[in-house]
Amino acid sequence: MSAEKMGTVEYIQHHLTNNHIGEGFWTFNLDTIAISIMIGLVIVFTAARLGKQLETGKPGGFQNFVESILDFVATNVRDAFPGHNPLIAPLALTIFLWVWLMNFMDLIPVDLLPLLFQVITGDEHAHLKVVPTTDLNTTLAMSLTVFVLILFYNVKIKGVWGFTKMFLFHPFGKFFIPVNIVMTFIEEISKPLSLALRLFGNMFAGELVFLLIALIGGTLAVGAAALFWAPLQVLLDLGWLIFHLLVITLQAFIFMVLTIVYLGMAHDEGH
């Protein structure tokens, strides 16, 4: 529903509400799940199609672009990850592309896809939240997946006793075991929380700004006032879009790099 048909608060609440089923812990945000899967399928389909059309002589522009992304990710893995693990580079590439494309959904006009969804469903009150990373469930699920890998490699590389010693004797030595346990526990738990909350907070704030800019055209650009407010909305929207393009790229990069660093720490027997 457009801003002209509802108040400011109702308009924002409508756009920030997921299309979901179930209640409480068993709530499933259908729009987040569907859009995340579709973006993932786009990555898989594009990669498979490109793999069948690789050119070694004179690669095309798209192949050059993809190869530049691969080189960029590989460079970051070499710089931040000690040793070798064949899982790290593919994982980092997947995270960077998937998070960036989910973030990119924030650059689509905020009313476009929800309006199309309402037309298709025939329900003018239907909800559709199109940016998966503005859903804390998405960012927390990804960060917990990374955290499980961190725990797995900590135990695999250091052994059960080595991992236990990290909690008992880090960072203050054997005479402060209770303090060490608390401090190390906080340090480990902060890893998935920082990954999830940083990405969610930045993308949620960016989405909210787009909604506030959209309200300029929806509630203020009425009659002769449109001659002033409509151009202002276009200018603000374009400026924020350009700036937000940097934000979505930076957030995808940070999530990828921190994942590499955290997994690198798990592979470090001395940490």
N, C-alpha and C positions, 0 to 999 in steps of 0.2 A: 504494500500500500504506500502511496506517495505521501510526501510531507503535507500536501495540500488537504488531504482527507483526514488527517489526525494531528494531534498536538505534538509539540516537540518531544516530550518525554515518551509518549506512546510510539512515535516514529523510531526513536533510538532503541527502545526496548524491543520493538518488533524485529529490527535488524540484528539485534544481539541475542536473539532467542533461536536456539537450534530446533530443527524439525526432528522430534524424538519420539520414541516409544518407551514405555516402562517408567517406573518411578524409583527414586532413591538410588541405591547403589547399582541397581540393574537398569538404569536408564541408558538407552542406546541412541546416540545422536546420529540419525540416519544420513543427514546431509554431510557431516564430517566424514563418516565411513565411506559413503559413495564417492565423494569428490576426491578423497585421498586415494582410493583404489583406482579411479579413472586416471588420475595423474600418474600413478605408478605404472599403469598399463601403457600410457603414452610413452613413458621412458623406455619400457621393455620393447614395445613395438618399434619405436624409433631406432633403438640400439640394434635390434635384430635386422631391421631393414637396411641400416647403414652397414652392418657387418657383411651383408650379402653383396653390397655394391662398393666395397672398398677399392680404391684406385691407388696403385703404387707409383705410377708415373707422374701424372698431373692431377692430383686430387682436387675435387671441387671446393667451392667456398664453404659449404656446410661441413664437409669432412675436415677441412682445415680448422674450422671453428671448434668442432668436437675434439680434435687432437690437441688444440691449445688448452682446452679444459682438462684433458687427461694429463698433459704436461704440468699444468698448474697444480693439480691434486697430487701428482707423483712427487713434485718438488716439495710440497708441504709435508708429505709423508717422510721423505728422506731427511728433511731438516728436523722434524719433531719426534720421529719414532726410532728408537735404538734397535739395532739388529734387523731381522727380517721375519715377517709373518705374512703369508699370502692373502690373509683375510683383510688386512688393514686398508690397503689401497682401494679394493672394490667397495668396502664398507664406507670409506670416506667419500668416494665418488657418489655412491648412492645417496648418502646423507646430504651432500651438497646439492645435487640436482633435485632431489625430492623436496627438500626444505625450500629451496629457491622457487620451485614451481608452485608449491603450496602458498608461499608468500606472495608470489606474483598475482594470485587471484585477487589480492587486495587492490590491484591497479585497475581492475575492471569496474566501470561505473556502479556505484553501490545499489542502485535501483534496477539495473538491467536484468540480471539473472533472477532475482526474486520476482520481478514482474513477469518474466517469461514463465517461471514456475507456476505462478498464480493463474496465468492464462491457460497453461497446459492442464492443470488440475481442476480449474474451474472454481477455485476457492480463493477469494480475495483476502482471506485472513491467513493463508498458508505461510509458514515460515521457511526460509531458506538462508542459512548462514554459509556463505560460499568460501570463506577463508579458513581452512582446517587448522592453521596454526594460531588462530584466535580462540581456539577451543583448548582449554588446559588439558583435556583428556589426550589430545594428540601429542602435545609436547611432552607430557609426563610419560606417555607410553613409549615414545622414542627414547627418552632419557633413561627410563627403567630398563629398556632393552640394552642400552649401552652399559648400564650399571651391572647387569647380569654378566655381560662379557668381561667387565672389570673384575668382578669376583671370581669368575671362572679362570681367568689367566693369572690372577694373584695366587690362587691355589695350585694351578698347574705349574707355574714357574717356581714359586717359592716353596711349595709343599704346604701341607696342613699346618705343620709346626712353624714353618717360616712365616706363614700368614698370621698365625696366632701370636707369634713374637712381636709382629708389627703392632698389634694392639697392646701387648703387655709392656714393651720397652721403648716405644716411640711416643713422644719425642724427648722425654725427660729421664730415661734410664730406669734401672730396676728398682730404685727406691721410691718411685712415684707411680706404681702400677695402677692404682685406682684412677689417678688423674690421667695417666696415659690412655687407659681404656676409654674414658669419656672424651678426651680430646681427639683420639683417632676415630672414634665412632662419629663424632660431629664432622670431622674432616671427610670421612667417606660418604656420609649421608648428604653433605653439602654438594657433592659432585652431581648427582642426578637432579637435585633441587635447583641448583644454579643453571644447569642446562635447560630445564623445563621452564622455569619462571622467567629467565632472561628473554627467551624467544617469545613466550606467550605475552609477557608484559609489553614488549616493543611492538608486536603485531597488533595487539588489542588496542593500544594507544593510537597507532596509526589508523586503524579502522574507525575509531571514534572521531578522529580529526576529519576523515573523509565524510562521515555522517554529518558532522557539524557544518562543514562547507556545503554539503547538499542542502541543508536546511536554509541556507541563505537564499537559494533559488526557490525553495518550496514554500517558505513562510513570509519572506520579505519582498520578493520580486512580484508584487501585485500592482497592476495598473501602470501608472507612470513611473513608479518606483523601480520597475524592472529595467528602465534605462540606466540606472545606476548599479543596482544589486546584481543583475544578471552578468554584466561584464566583469564585475568584481569576483563573482563566483567562479567564472571561467579562469580568471587570472590566478586566484588562490588555488583552484583545483590543479591547474597545470604546474604551478610552483611546488605544491606539496607532492604531486605525482613524481616530478623529477627528483626531488629530495628523497622521497620514499623508495625510489628505485635503488638508491645507494643504501638505504636502510635494509631492504629485504636481502640485498646481496651480502651486506656486512653480517647480518644475522645468520645467514646460511653458512658463511665462512667461519664465524665464531663457533657455531655448533660443530662443524666439521673439525676444526683445529683442536678444540677442547676434547673432542672424542679421541683424536689421535694422541694428544698429550696424556690423557687419563689412561689409555691403554698402554702407552709407552711406560708410564709409571708402574703399571701392573707387571710389565715385563722386566722391570729393573729389580734384580735380586737384592740390591743394596738398599732399596727404598722401604 
